[in-house]
């Protein structure tokens, strides 16, 4: 357990150190470049489609990382790969800056799933050795920008559930040191559904 805690602390410190030299984009320029993105993610980053993520309020460093990895193929998605193909580094920084400057809209959680979702998010599952989600993503779901951990509060439940299942199966594998894959690999479908629902209304 001490070894795991040390490794986790080392990874967080490395992420924070890396983020400290992160180049800042121009949100005004990003807004001007976001017209095409808005067709799927909403003009202000609040996607009207539940299977497309809300980008509003997401950490700038995290958004930039995802754009870079869609372009490189480190994160697989045919639609996004085509969308980012023509973007240069400045474009990706500017888009990340614009969407991170917007305010995310909250959804609502299924009341029947709130207790389980809250328990997993705030306390994890000690019997299975599953860490609390809020350790990385903060108690209010706003994430940890300096460490590059994404905001989760207000995200569409359908999108979140798809990503959690993708991490669990290994289809999505762009998480540093397999942190997400390790966290969710022992959770069941009902547990992931409860987490996704709870996060939709978290602020």
N, C-alpha and C positions, 0 to 999 in steps of 0.2 A: 504493500500500500504506500509506504514511504517513497519507493522508487517511482511509482505512478505519479504521486504528488509532485516529486521533484521534476519529472519529465514535463508534466503539465505546466508547472511554474516556469520552466525553461522556455517552453514553446510560447507562452504568453509574453514573456520578456522579449523574445526574439521578434514576435509580431509587433510589439509596441516600438521596439527599436527601429524596425523597418518602416513603420508608419510615420515615425518622426521625420523622415526625409521624403515623405510623400509630396509630390508636386501638386499644387492647388490649381484647379481649373477655373474657368470664367463662367459663372452661371448665366450671365446675359448672353454670351456667345452660345452656351449650351442650349438655351431656350430657342434661339434662332435655328439651331441644328436639329431640333427635336421633333419637327413636324411629322416625319415618317414614323418615328417611334410612337407618337401619340395615337396612331391608328390601332395599336394593340394595347398600349399601356396607359392611354388617357392623356389628354393635353397637359395635365399637371402631375402625371405619374400615378394617378389613382385609376387603375384599369377597371373598366366596367365589366370585363370578362373574367369570371372566377378562375379560369385555368391560366390566365396570364398574370404575372406578379405585379403588385403595386410597387412602384419604384420611389414614390414620394416619401421623403424622410429617411430613406435608406442611407447608410454610411457612404461617404464619398469614396473612400479607399476601397470599400467592398464592391461598390458598383463598378469602379474602374477595373478591379481585378477580374470581375466576371466578364466584362467586355473584352479584355485582353485574352482571357481563356476561351471565350467563344471563338475569337479570331484565330487563336493558335490551334484549336481543337482539343485543348485540355479539358474543356467542358463541351459535351456533345449536344448539339441541337441544330438541326438543318436550317430551320427558319432563321435563328439568330446568327448562324454562321454566314448566311447570305446577307443579312442586314448589316453586319459589322465589317464585311469584306473591304469596303471602300474607306473605312474610317482610319484616320491616322492617330497618332498618340495624343495630339492636342485635342482632336475631336472627342476622343474617349474621356479625357480629363474634363472637358467642358460639359459634356452630357452628364457625367457623374456629378459634377458640381451643381448643375441645374436641378436635377431630380432630388439630390440630397437637401436642397434648400426649400423644397416644397413640403407641405404638411399632409401626412397620411390621414385618410378617413377611416374611422373604426367601423367594423361590422358588429355582429352579435354572435355570442356563443350559444350553442344548444344547452339549455338549462340542465338537461339530463346528463350532459357530459362534463359539466363544469368541475365537479368535485374531483373526478379522476384526473382531468387535465391539469387542474391547479396543483394537485398533489405531485404529479410527475414533474411539472415545470419547476416547482419550488423545492421539492425534496428528493426527486429522483426515485429510484427503487433500490434500497439498500440490499435487499435479498438477492437481487440480480447483479449488484455492483454497477448500477446505472446512475451516473451523476445527475444532479439537478441541472436543468437547462439554464436556469437563471445565473448559474455560476459564470457562464460566458456571455449570455444574452441580456443580463441585468434583470432585476426584479420587475421593472415596468415594461420589459420587452423592447427597450430602445437600443439594445445591442451594446457593443463596446467599440466605438469608432477607432481609437488609437490602436487597439489590438486587431482590428479588421474583422470583428465578429458582427454579423448582420443584425439589424433590427428585425424583430418578428411580430411585434404588436400591430394589429390591424390588418395583417396580411390575409388574403382570401384563404379560407380553410381548405378549399379544394386544391389550390396551388401548393400550400404548405404540405398537405398530405401526400401529394404526388412526389414532392422533393424528399420527404422523409422516407417514403418507400423506395425511392431511387437510391438514396444513400444506403439503406438497409440491404438492398440487392446488389449494390456495387455498380449499378448503371451510372450513377453519378459518383465520381471519385476525385473531385478537385478540392477536397477538404485537406487542410494541412495536417500531416501526420495521422491521417485517417481518423481524426477526432470525432467527426459526425458518424462515420460508419461504425466505429467502436461503440459509440453511445447508443445508437438505435438498433443495433443488430439483434438484441435480445428482447425488443419490445414487440408486442402483438399488434395485429391490425386494429382491434378496439382501442388499445392504448394510444396508438398513433392518431387515430381519428379523434380521440378525446383531446389530445395535445393540440392538434390543428384547429379544432373548434374553439378551444380555450384561447388560443393566441389571436384569433380573429377579433376578439373583443378586449384584448389586453392593452392597457395604457398606463 
